[in-house]
Amino acid sequence: MGGTMLTVSGSGFSNDTSDIKVSVGSSDCEVVSASQNQLQCIIESEEKRHVVTNQGSHLTYGLGYAWSPSSLQVFVGDTVMWRWEAPAFQSVGYQVFSVSSPSGTEYDGGPLNSGGAKTAQ
């Protein structure tokens, strides 16, 4: 989840922290101090923030009637935010909830529900 201070000891490091790039796996480690013999960095979080909007295009109804992206892969610690806005001059409401199949249209008691009322935004 990030936030760990990592100390690397050795020789030949630059004193200029902007010259040094450190990674731990796929996570960057922000260098906070460096000397010729040691550097310290803080491992950054791998958490990601995903935004899903209704700006996808539906084959029949057009722009604003499909989620974009239509699917995504999330991991523990990630945040997903849904944003929707009814198309101009349309009286449309949206509700976000989990379903048991991709074609599901009714909330079935799953872990995600934006609430009972549909809203324009």
N, CA, C and O atoms as CSV, one atom per row, in Angstrom:
chain,resi,resn,atom,element,x,y,z
A,1,MET,N,N,0.823,-1.205,0.000
A,1,MET,CA,C,0.000,0.000,0.000
A,1,MET,C,C,0.859,1.258,0.000
A,1,MET,O,O,0.317,2.363,-0.005
A,2,GLY,N,N,2.171,1.122,0.006
A,2,GLY,CA,C,3.054,2.282,-0.056
A,2,GLY,C,C,3.296,2.900,1.300
A,2,GLY,O,O,2.731,2.472,2.306
A,3,GLY,N,N,4.156,3.926,1.317
A,3,GLY,CA,C,4.455,4.670,2.530
A,3,GLY,C,C,5.662,4.184,3.302
A,3,GLY,O,O,6.042,4.807,4.294
A,4,THR,N,N,6.278,3.088,2.880
A,4,THR,CA,C,7.433,2.544,3.593
A,4,THR,C,C,8.705,3.291,3.215
A,4,THR,O,O,8.972,3.513,2.034
A,5,MET,N,N,9.493,3.678,4.224
A,5,MET,CA,C,10.794,4.308,3.992
A,5,MET,C,C,11.805,3.207,3.699
A,5,MET,O,O,11.951,2.266,4.479
A,6,LEU,N,N,12.500,3.328,2.573
A,6,LEU,CA,C,13.505,2.352,2.165
A,6,LEU,C,C,14.869,3.027,2.215
A,6,LEU,O,O,15.039,4.117,1.669
A,7,THR,N,N,15.834,2.398,2.857
A,7,THR,CA,C,17.205,2.897,2.911
A,7,THR,C,C,18.085,1.952,2.105
A,7,THR,O,O,18.078,0.742,2.333
A,8,VAL,N,N,18.845,2.507,1.160
A,8,VAL,CA,C,19.756,1.727,0.335
A,8,VAL,C,C,21.163,2.213,0.624
A,8,VAL,O,O,21.458,3.399,0.476
A,9,SER,N,N,22.025,1.310,1.033
A,9,SER,CA,C,23.417,1.658,1.332
A,9,SER,C,C,24.326,1.081,0.262
A,9,SER,O,O,24.057,0.009,-0.279
A,10,GLY,N,N,25.406,1.796,-0.042
A,10,GLY,CA,C,26.357,1.356,-1.051
A,10,GLY,C,C,27.345,2.467,-1.313
A,10,GLY,O,O,27.728,3.195,-0.397
A,11,SER,N,N,27.756,2.600,-2.544
A,11,SER,CA,C,28.673,3.692,-2.872
A,11,SER,C,C,28.396,4.166,-4.288
A,11,SER,O,O,27.884,3.423,-5.127
A,12,GLY,N,N,28.749,5.431,-4.535
A,12,GLY,CA,C,28.623,5.998,-5.871
A,12,GLY,C,C,27.293,6.654,-6.172
A,12,GLY,O,O,27.007,6.963,-7.329
A,13,PHE,N,N,26.463,6.876,-5.145
A,13,PHE,CA,C,25.198,7.564,-5.369
A,13,PHE,C,C,25.441,9.053,-5.600
A,13,PHE,O,O,26.431,9.612,-5.128
A,14,SER,N,N,24.542,9.675,-6.319
A,14,SER,CA,C,24.604,11.122,-6.509
A,14,SER,C,C,24.033,11.801,-5.272
A,14,SER,O,O,23.161,11.245,-4.605
A,15,ASN,N,N,24.516,12.986,-4.966
A,15,ASN,CA,C,23.939,13.781,-3.873
A,15,ASN,C,C,22.667,14.487,-4.323
A,15,ASN,O,O,21.888,14.955,-3.493
A,16,ASP,N,N,22.453,14.563,-5.641
A,16,ASP,CA,C,21.291,15.254,-6.208
A,16,ASP,C,C,20.142,14.247,-6.352
A,16,ASP,O,O,20.203,13.351,-7.193
A,17,THR,N,N,19.100,14.398,-5.531
A,17,THR,CA,C,17.992,13.438,-5.539
A,17,THR,C,C,17.267,13.392,-6.886
A,17,THR,O,O,16.659,12.375,-7.218
A,18,SER,N,N,17.321,14.475,-7.666
A,18,SER,CA,C,16.639,14.475,-8.960
A,18,SER,C,C,17.358,13.608,-9.991
A,18,SER,O,O,16.787,13.292,-11.035
A,19,ASP,N,N,18.610,13.219,-9.710
A,19,ASP,CA,C,19.376,12.349,-10.612
A,19,ASP,C,C,19.077,10.867,-10.386
A,19,ASP,O,O,19.517,10.024,-11.167
A,20,ILE,N,N,18.334,10.542,-9.328
A,20,ILE,CA,C,18.178,9.148,-8.912
A,20,ILE,C,C,16.736,8.696,-9.132
A,20,ILE,O,O,15.792,9.391,-8.758
A,21,LYS,N,N,16.581,7.536,-9.736
A,21,LYS,CA,C,15.262,6.925,-9.902
A,21,LYS,C,C,15.304,5.551,-9.243
A,21,LYS,O,O,16.174,4.735,-9.545
A,22,VAL,N,N,14.362,5.303,-8.345
A,22,VAL,CA,C,14.297,4.029,-7.637
A,22,VAL,C,C,12.901,3.443,-7.835
A,22,VAL,O,O,11.898,4.150,-7.725
A,23,SER,N,N,12.848,2.152,-8.127
A,23,SER,CA,C,11.580,1.428,-8.241
A,23,SER,C,C,11.665,0.176,-7.389
A,23,SER,O,O,12.726,-0.433,-7.252
A,24,VAL,N,N,10.528,-0.197,-6.819
A,24,VAL,CA,C,10.416,-1.445,-6.077
A,24,VAL,C,C,9.268,-2.197,-6.744
A,24,VAL,O,O,8.097,-1.873,-6.546
A,25,GLY,N,N,9.623,-3.196,-7.528
A,25,GLY,CA,C,8.602,-3.849,-8.336
A,25,GLY,C,C,8.072,-2.847,-9.341
A,25,GLY,O,O,8.847,-2.228,-10.071
A,26,SER,N,N,6.758,-2.682,-9.386
A,26,SER,CA,C,6.163,-1.718,-10.308
A,26,SER,C,C,5.894,-0.370,-9.638
A,26,SER,O,O,5.334,0.528,-10.266
A,27,SER,N,N,6.288,-0.218,-8.368
A,27,SER,CA,C,6.052,1.030,-7.644
A,27,SER,C,C,7.289,1.915,-7.669
A,27,SER,O,O,8.412,1.448,-7.478
A,28,ASP,N,N,7.059,3.212,-7.910
A,28,ASP,CA,C,8.152,4.166,-7.786
A,28,ASP,C,C,8.448,4.393,-6.314
A,28,ASP,O,O,7.588,4.217,-5.451
A,29,CYS,N,N,9.694,4.790,-6.049
A,29,CYS,CA,C,10.113,5.109,-4.687
A,29,CYS,C,C,10.677,6.521,-4.758
A,29,CYS,O,O,11.719,6.746,-5.374
A,30,GLU,N,N,9.993,7.476,-4.127
A,30,GLU,CA,C,10.394,8.880,-4.181
A,30,GLU,C,C,11.622,9.109,-3.302
A,30,GLU,O,O,11.571,8.925,-2.085
A,31,VAL,N,N,12.722,9.511,-3.933
A,31,VAL,CA,C,13.972,9.732,-3.204
A,31,VAL,C,C,13.840,11.027,-2.404
A,31,VAL,O,O,13.575,12.094,-2.958
A,32,VAL,N,N,14.033,10.909,-1.081
A,32,VAL,CA,C,13.903,12.061,-0.197
A,32,VAL,C,C,15.252,12.564,0.314
A,32,VAL,O,O,15.372,13.720,0.718
A,33,SER,N,N,16.271,11.695,0.298
A,33,SER,CA,C,17.610,12.137,0.683
A,33,SER,C,C,18.631,11.217,0.025
A,33,SER,O,O,18.370,10.042,-0.232
A,34,ALA,N,N,19.802,11.792,-0.237
A,34,ALA,CA,C,20.854,10.990,-0.873
A,34,ALA,C,C,22.218,11.558,-0.527
A,34,ALA,O,O,22.398,12.769,-0.400
A,35,SER,N,N,23.173,10.649,-0.378
A,35,SER,CA,C,24.578,11.009,-0.206
A,35,SER,C,C,25.370,10.021,-1.052
A,35,SER,O,O,24.785,9.156,-1.705
A,36,GLN,N,N,26.690,10.140,-1.047
A,36,GLN,CA,C,27.520,9.234,-1.842
A,36,GLN,C,C,27.345,7.780,-1.421
A,36,GLN,O,O,27.515,6.872,-2.234
A,37,ASN,N,N,26.998,7.553,-0.124
A,37,ASN,CA,C,26.965,6.191,0.413
A,37,ASN,C,C,25.581,5.660,0.777
A,37,ASN,O,O,25.443,4.490,1.135
A,38,GLN,N,N,24.546,6.514,0.690
A,38,GLN,CA,C,23.229,6.063,1.134
A,38,GLN,C,C,22.140,6.912,0.503
A,38,GLN,O,O,22.323,8.107,0.272
A,39,LEU,N,N,21.009,6.284,0.229
A,39,LEU,CA,C,19.839,7.060,-0.192
A,39,LEU,C,C,18.623,6.528,0.535
A,39,LEU,O,O,18.570,5.362,0.925
A,40,GLN,N,N,17.652,7.399,0.710
A,40,GLN,CA,C,16.388,7.018,1.336
A,40,GLN,C,C,15.257,7.450,0.416
A,40,GLN,O,O,15.273,8.538,-0.159
A,41,CYS,N,N,14.278,6.563,0.295
A,41,CYS,CA,C,13.117,6.885,-0.523
A,41,CYS,C,C,11.867,6.326,0.134
A,41,CYS,O,O,11.942,5.424,0.968
A,42,ILE,N,N,10.725,6.867,-0.245
A,42,ILE,CA,C,9.436,6.416,0.272
A,42,ILE,C,C,8.702,5.730,-0.875
A,42,ILE,O,O,8.468,6.319,-1.930
A,43,ILE,N,N,8.344,4.465,-0.639
A,43,ILE,CA,C,7.650,3.687,-1.665
A,43,ILE,C,C,6.243,4.265,-1.856
A,43,ILE,O,O,5.485,4.424,-0.900
A,44,GLU,N,N,5.914,4.576,-3.122
A,44,GLU,CA,C,4.612,5.154,-3.424
A,44,GLU,C,C,3.546,4.064,-3.494
A,44,GLU,O,O,3.833,2.905,-3.795
A,45,SER,N,N,2.338,4.457,-3.216
A,45,SER,CA,C,1.215,3.533,-3.241
A,45,SER,C,C,0.927,3.089,-4.669
A,45,SER,O,O,1.067,3.862,-5.617
A,46,GLU,N,N,0.527,1.847,-4.803
A,46,GLU,CA,C,0.091,1.349,-6.102
A,46,GLU,C,C,-1.405,1.550,-6.291
A,46,GLU,O,O,-1.964,1.172,-7.321
A,47,GLU,N,N,-2.052,2.148,-5.291
A,47,GLU,CA,C,-3.487,2.396,-5.415
A,47,GLU,C,C,-3.757,3.283,-6.618
A,47,GLU,O,O,-2.992,4.201,-6.915
A,48,LYS,N,N,-4.839,3.000,-7.294
A,48,LYS,CA,C,-5.216,3.802,-8.445
A,48,LYS,C,C,-6.620,4.328,-8.251
A,48,LYS,O,O,-7.444,3.721,-7.567
A,49,ARG,N,N,-6.878,5.471,-8.867
A,49,ARG,CA,C,-8.210,6.060,-8.846
A,49,ARG,C,C,-8.767,5.945,-10.249
A,49,ARG,O,O,-8.183,6.461,-11.202
A,50,HIS,N,N,-9.884,5.274,-10.375
A,50,HIS,CA,C,-10.527,5.073,-11.667
A,50,HIS,C,C,-11.780,5.939,-11.730
A,50,HIS,O,O,-12.498,6.065,-10.738
A,51,VAL,N,N,-12.044,6.530,-12.875
A,51,VAL,CA,C,-13.259,7.313,-13.074
A,51,VAL,C,C,-14.036,6.688,-14.226
A,51,VAL,O,O,-13.504,6.493,-15.319
A,52,VAL,N,N,-15.293,6.379,-13.966
A,52,VAL,CA,C,-16.186,5.830,-14.982
A,52,VAL,C,C,-17.262,6.877,-15.237
A,52,VAL,O,O,-17.906,7.350,-14.300
A,53,THR,N,N,-17.458,7.238,-16.496
A,53,THR,CA,C,-18.481,8.238,-16.837
A,53,THR,C,C,-19.524,7.612,-17.757
A,53,THR,O,O,-19.337,6.506,-18.264
A,54,ASN,N,N,-20.606,8.321,-17.961
A,54,ASN,CA,C,-21.622,7.853,-18.897
A,54,ASN,C,C,-21.398,8.449,-20.291
A,54,ASN,O,O,-22.340,8.589,-21.071
A,55,GLN,N,N,-20.166,8.792,-20.593
A,55,GLN,CA,C,-19.871,9.393,-21.890
A,55,GLN,C,C,-19.520,8.373,-22.967
A,55,GLN,O,O,-18.982,8.726,-24.017
A,56,GLY,N,N,-19.829,7.106,-22.698
A,56,GLY,CA,C,-19.676,6.082,-23.726
A,56,GLY,C,C,-20.815,6.192,-24.725
A,56,GLY,O,O,-21.805,6.878,-24.471
A,57,SER,N,N,-20.678,5.524,-25.848
A,57,SER,CA,C,-21.688,5.600,-26.898
A,57,SER,C,C,-22.429,4.267,-27.020
A,57,SER,O,O,-21.813,3.216,-27.196
A,58,HIS,N,N,-23.745,4.327,-26.925
A,58,HIS,CA,C,-24.611,3.167,-27.078
A,58,HIS,C,C,-24.977,3.040,-28.554
A,58,HIS,O,O,-25.200,4.050,-29.222
A,59,LEU,N,N,-25.041,1.812,-29.071
A,59,LEU,CA,C,-25.323,1.611,-30.498
A,59,LEU,C,C,-26.661,2.206,-30.929
A,59,LEU,O,O,-26.773,2.729,-32.038
A,60,THR,N,N,-27.662,2.134,-30.080
A,60,THR,CA,C,-28.985,2.642,-30.434
A,60,THR,C,C,-29.193,4.087,-29.987
A,60,THR,O,O,-29.700,4.907,-30.753
A,61,TYR,N,N,-28.806,4.401,-28.757
A,61,TYR,CA,C,-29.146,5.697,-28.172
A,61,TYR,C,C,-28.062,6.755,-28.323
A,61,TYR,O,O,-28.339,7.940,-28.134
A,62,GLY,N,N,-26.848,6.365,-28.655
A,62,GLY,CA,C,-25.768,7.323,-28.892
A,62,GLY,C,C,-24.980,7.690,-27.643
A,62,GLY,O,O,-24.998,6.978,-26.639
A,63,LEU,N,N,-24.282,8.834,-27.733
A,63,LEU,CA,C,-23.397,9.316,-26.678
A,63,LEU,C,C,-24.171,9.628,-25.399
A,63,LEU,O,O,-25.244,10.231,-25.432
A,64,GLY,N,N,-23.600,9.203,-24.277
A,64,GLY,CA,C,-24.206,9.498,-22.983
A,64,GLY,C,C,-25.085,8.377,-22.462
A,64,GLY,O,O,-25.690,8.513,-21.399
A,65,TYR,N,N,-25.165,7.275,-23.189
A,65,TYR,CA,C,-26.022,6.170,-22.775
A,65,TYR,C,C,-25.250,4.869,-22.559
A,65,TYR,O,O,-25.827,3.782,-22.606
A,66,ALA,N,N,-23.933,4.986,-22.322
A,66,ALA,CA,C,-23.118,3.811,-22.012
A,66,ALA,C,C,-21.981,4.237,-21.096
A,66,ALA,O,O,-21.486,5.360,-21.196
A,67,TRP,N,N,-21.565,3.346,-20.204
A,67,TRP,CA,C,-20.463,3.643,-19.290
A,67,TRP,C,C,-19.132,3.585,-20.035
A,67,TRP,O,O,-18.924,2.734,-20.900
A,68,SER,N,N,-18.247,4.497,-19.686
A,68,SER,CA,C,-16.913,4.531,-20.290
A,68,SER,C,C,-15.879,4.703,-19.187
A,68,SER,O,O,-15.901,5.707,-18.474
A,69,PRO,N,N,-14.979,3.749,-19.037
A,69,PRO,CA,C,-14.878,2.498,-19.782
A,69,PRO,C,C,-16.014,1.555,-19.400
A,69,PRO,O,O,-16.615,1.688,-18.334
A,70,SER,N,N,-16.299,0.603,-20.284
A,70,SER,CA,C,-17.398,-0.327,-20.026
A,70,SER,C,C,-17.008,-1.394,-19.006
A,70,SER,O,O,-17.876,-2.008,-18.386
A,71,SER,N,N,-15.713,-1.614,-18.833
A,71,SER,CA,C,-15.237,-2.530,-17.793
A,71,SER,C,C,-13.841,-2.087,-17.388
A,71,SER,O,O,-13.147,-1.420,-18.155
A,72,LEU,N,N,-13.436,-2.455,-16.194
A,72,LEU,CA,C,-12.075,-2.165,-15.750
A,72,LEU,C,C,-11.683,-3.142,-14.671
A,72,LEU,O,O,-12.530,-3.764,-14.030
A,73,GLN,N,N,-10.385,-3.267,-14.480
A,73,GLN,CA,C,-9.862,-4.184,-13.472
A,73,GLN,C,C,-9.391,-3.346,-12.295
A,73,GLN,O,O,-8.597,-2.421,-12.469
A,74,VAL,N,N,-9.875,-3.662,-11.098
A,74,VAL,CA,C,-9.497,-2.938,-9.891
A,74,VAL,C,C,-8.859,-3.902,-8.905
A,74,VAL,O,O,-9.082,-5.112,-8.952
A,75,PHE,N,N,-8.064,-3.335,-8.014
A,75,PHE,CA,C,-7.367,-4.127,-7.010
A,75,PHE,C,C,-7.648,-3.550,-5.632
A,75,PHE,O,O,-8.151,-2.433,-5.515
A,76,VAL,N,N,-7.327,-4.302,-4.597
A,76,VAL,CA,C,-7.511,-3.850,-3.224
A,76,VAL,C,C,-6.835,-2.488,-3.059
A,76,VAL,O,O,-5.680,-2.311,-3.446
A,77,GLY,N,N,-7.555,-1.540,-2.490
A,77,GLY,CA,C,-7.021,-0.207,-2.271
A,77,GLY,C,C,-7.381,0.779,-3.360
A,77,GLY,O,O,-7.282,1.986,-3.139
A,78,ASP,N,N,-7.800,0.307,-4.544
A,78,ASP,CA,C,-8.200,1.200,-5.630
A,78,ASP,C,C,-9.523,1.871,-5.283
A,78,ASP,O,O,-10.297,1.362,-4.473
A,79,THR,N,N,-9.768,3.012,-5.904
A,79,THR,CA,C,-11.016,3.740,-5.754
A,79,THR,C,C,-11.660,3.864,-7.119
A,79,THR,O,O,-10.987,4.167,-8.104
A,80,VAL,N,N,-12.963,3.629,-7.180
A,80,VAL,CA,C,-13.711,3.802,-8.423
A,80,VAL,C,C,-14.772,4.867,-8.175
A,80,VAL,O,O,-15.561,4.765,-7.236
A,81,MET,N,N,-14.782,5.888,-9.026
A,81,MET,CA,C,-15.780,6.947,-8.928
A,81,MET,C,C,-16.621,6.939,-10.199
A,81,MET,O,O,-16.086,6.968,-11.307
A,82,TRP,N,N,-17.938,6.899,-10.031
A,82,TRP,CA,C,-18.841,6.997,-11.169
A,82,TRP,C,C,-19.317,8.437,-11.264
A,82,TRP,O,O,-19.705,9.050,-10.270
A,83,ARG,N,N,-19.279,8.959,-12.474
A,83,ARG,CA,C,-19.809,10.303,-12.742
A,83,ARG,C,C,-20.763,10.194,-13.919
A,83,ARG,O,O,-20.444,9.586,-14.941
A,84,TRP,N,N,-21.910,10.778,-13.764
A,84,TRP,CA,C,-22.858,10.743,-14.859
A,84,TRP,C,C,-23.559,12.080,-14.963
A,84,TRP,O,O,-23.691,12.818,-13.987
A,85,GLU,N,N,-23.996,12.365,-16.153
A,85,GLU,CA,C,-24.728,13.592,-16.411
A,85,GLU,C,C,-25.705,13.311,-17.534
A,85,GLU,O,O,-25.326,12.800,-18.587
A,86,ALA,N,N,-26.959,13.647,-17.305
A,86,ALA,CA,C,-27.976,13.419,-18.325
A,86,ALA,C,C,-27.687,14.298,-19.537
A,86,ALA,O,O,-27.273,15.448,-19.389
A,87,PRO,N,N,-27.904,13.759,-20.733
A,87,PRO,CA,C,-27.720,14.571,-21.936
A,87,PRO,C,C,-28.640,15.791,-21.905
A,87,PRO,O,O,-29.721,15.753,-21.316
A,88,ALA,N,N,-28.199,16.862,-22.542
A,88,ALA,CA,C,-28.983,18.107,-22.565
A,88,ALA,C,C,-30.402,17.837,-23.073
A,88,ALA,O,O,-30.601,17.090,-24.032
A,89,PHE,N,N,-31.352,18.438,-22.433
A,89,PHE,CA,C,-32.762,18.389,-22.815
A,89,PHE,C,C,-33.374,16.990,-22.704
A,89,PHE,O,O,-34.393,16.708,-23.333
A,90,GLN,N,N,-32.767,16.132,-21.921
A,90,GLN,CA,C,-33.289,14.782,-21.715
A,90,GLN,C,C,-33.664,14.617,-20.246
A,90,GLN,O,O,-32.960,15.096,-19.357
A,91,SER,N,N,-34.741,13.957,-20.008
A,91,SER,CA,C,-35.170,13.668,-18.645
A,91,SER,C,C,-34.784,12.221,-18.324
A,91,SER,O,O,-35.602,11.304,-18.402
A,92,VAL,N,N,-33.508,12.052,-17.960
A,92,VAL,CA,C,-32.959,10.722,-17.719
A,92,VAL,C,C,-32.358,10.679,-16.322
A,92,VAL,O,O,-31.734,11.645,-15.883
A,93,GLY,N,N,-32.540,9.568,-15.624
A,93,GLY,CA,C,-31.915,9.371,-14.326
A,93,GLY,C,C,-31.018,8.154,-14.356
A,93,GLY,O,O,-31.252,7.215,-15.117
A,94,TYR,N,N,-29.995,8.174,-13.530
A,94,TYR,CA,C,-29.036,7.085,-13.476
A,94,TYR,C,C,-28.950,6.539,-12.064
A,94,TYR,O,O,-29.175,7.250,-11.084
A,95,GLN,N,N,-28.619,5.262,-11.984
A,95,GLN,CA,C,-28.384,4.610,-10.710
A,95,GLN,C,C,-27.279,3.586,-10.953
A,95,GLN,O,O,-27.294,2.886,-11.965
A,96,VAL,N,N,-26.322,3.494,-10.031
A,96,VAL,CA,C,-25.215,2.556,-10.175
A,96,VAL,C,C,-25.377,1.465,-9.123
A,96,VAL,O,O,-25.534,1.751,-7.937
A,97,PHE,N,N,-25.337,0.195,-9.576
A,97,PHE,CA,C,-25.416,-0.925,-8.648
A,97,PHE,C,C,-24.780,-2.151,-9.288
A,97,PHE,O,O,-24.636,-2.232,-10.508
A,98,SER,N,N,-24.405,-3.098,-8.442
A,98,SER,CA,C,-23.802,-4.329,-8.953
A,98,SER,C,C,-24.905,-5.283,-9.406
A,98,SER,O,O,-26.005,-5.305,-8.855
A,99,VAL,N,N,-24.572,-6.068,-10.424
A,99,VAL,CA,C,-25.478,-7.080,-10.951
A,99,VAL,C,C,-24.709,-8.398,-11.052
A,99,VAL,O,O,-23.479,-8.410,-11.018
A,100,SER,N,N,-25.433,-9.490,-11.174
A,100,SER,CA,C,-24.775,-10.795,-11.218
A,100,SER,C,C,-24.349,-11.204,-12.624
A,100,SER,O,O,-23.620,-12.182,-12.789
A,101,SER,N,N,-24.800,-10.461,-13.645
A,101,SER,CA,C,-24.386,-10.771,-15.016
A,101,SER,C,C,-24.294,-9.465,-15.810
A,101,SER,O,O,-24.940,-8.483,-15.447
A,102,PRO,N,N,-23.507,-9.437,-16.880
A,102,PRO,CA,C,-23.347,-8.204,-17.673
A,102,PRO,C,C,-24.657,-7.655,-18.230
A,102,PRO,O,O,-24.766,-6.449,-18.455
A,103,SER,N,N,-25.644,-8.502,-18.454
A,103,SER,CA,C,-26.919,-8.028,-19.004
A,103,SER,C,C,-27.927,-7.667,-17.909
A,103,SER,O,O,-29.054,-7.276,-18.214
A,104,GLY,N,N,-27.536,-7.795,-16.644
A,104,GLY,CA,C,-28.440,-7.508,-15.538
A,104,GLY,C,C,-28.870,-6.052,-15.516
A,104,GLY,O,O,-28.078,-5.159,-15.814
A,105,THR,N,N,-30.124,-5.816,-15.165
A,105,THR,CA,C,-30.655,-4.455,-15.101
A,105,THR,C,C,-31.299,-4.137,-13.757
A,105,THR,O,O,-31.764,-3.017,-13.545
A,106,GLU,N,N,-31.332,-5.106,-12.853
A,106,GLU,CA,C,-31.944,-4.913,-11.548
A,106,GLU,C,C,-30.913,-5.165,-10.453
A,106,GLU,O,O,-30.101,-6.086,-10.547
A,107,TYR,N,N,-30.958,-4.337,-9.417
A,107,TYR,CA,C,-30.080,-4.541,-8.262
A,107,TYR,C,C,-30.450,-5.857,-7.608
A,107,TYR,O,O,-31.623,-6.109,-7.332
A,108,ASP,N,N,-29.447,-6.706,-7.356
A,108,ASP,CA,C,-29.725,-8.026,-6.801
A,108,ASP,C,C,-29.104,-8.240,-5.423
A,108,ASP,O,O,-28.827,-9.373,-5.030
A,109,GLY,N,N,-28.887,-7.149,-4.696
A,109,GLY,CA,C,-28.376,-7.268,-3.335
A,109,GLY,C,C,-26.870,-7.336,-3.233
A,109,GLY,O,O,-26.346,-7.633,-2.160
A,110,GLY,N,N,-26.155,-7.070,-4.314
A,110,GLY,CA,C,-24.690,-7.120,-4.315
A,110,GLY,C,C,-24.067,-6.010,-3.488
A,110,GLY,O,O,-24.777,-5.247,-2.834
A,111,PRO,N,N,-22.736,-5.914,-3.513
A,111,PRO,CA,C,-22.016,-5.000,-2.629
A,111,PRO,C,C,-22.039,-3.524,-3.035
A,111,PRO,O,O,-21.587,-2.677,-2.265
A,112,LEU,N,N,-22.544,-3.200,-4.207
A,112,LEU,CA,C,-22.496,-1.814,-4.686
A,112,LEU,C,C,-23.882,-1.300,-5.005
A,112,LEU,O,O,-24.628,-1.939,-5.747
A,113,ASN,N,N,-24.235,-0.141,-4.446
A,113,ASN,CA,C,-25.532,0.473,-4.746
A,113,ASN,C,C,-25.428,1.964,-4.442
A,113,ASN,O,O,-25.126,2.359,-3.316
A,114,SER,N,N,-25.683,2.787,-5.460
A,114,SER,CA,C,-25.588,4.239,-5.285
A,114,SER,C,C,-26.802,4.822,-4.575
A,114,SER,O,O,-26.821,6.014,-4.271
A,115,GLY,N,N,-27.798,4.017,-4.310
A,115,GLY,CA,C,-28.984,4.491,-3.622
A,115,GLY,C,C,-30.234,4.128,-4.392
A,115,GLY,O,O,-30.154,3.699,-5.543
A,116,GLY,N,N,-31.394,4.296,-3.765
A,116,GLY,CA,C,-32.651,3.883,-4.369
A,116,GLY,C,C,-33.166,4.777,-5.477
A,116,GLY,O,O,-33.902,4.317,-6.350
A,117,ALA,N,N,-32.792,6.050,-5.458
A,117,ALA,CA,C,-33.333,6.990,-6.437
A,117,ALA,C,C,-32.366,7.221,-7.592
A,117,ALA,O,O,-31.154,7.326,-7.399
A,118,LYS,N,N,-32.925,7.296,-8.787
A,118,LYS,CA,C,-32.123,7.650,-9.959
A,118,LYS,C,C,-31.926,9.164,-9.949
A,118,LYS,O,O,-32.817,9.919,-9.559
A,119,THR,N,N,-30.741,9.592,-10.384
A,119,THR,CA,C,-30.448,11.029,-10.408
A,119,THR,C,C,-29.875,11.439,-11.753
A,119,THR,O,O,-29.288,10.618,-12.457
A,120,ALA,N,N,-30.043,12.713,-12.115
A,120,ALA,CA,C,-29.519,13.228,-13.388
A,120,ALA,C,C,-28.010,13.406,-13.331
A,120,ALA,O,O,-27.339,13.375,-14.363
A,121,GLN,N,N,-27.468,13.594,-12.117
A,121,GLN,CA,C,-26.014,13.741,-11.955
A,121,GLN,C,C,-25.576,12.930,-10.763
A,121,GLN,O,O,-24.390,12.904,-10.436
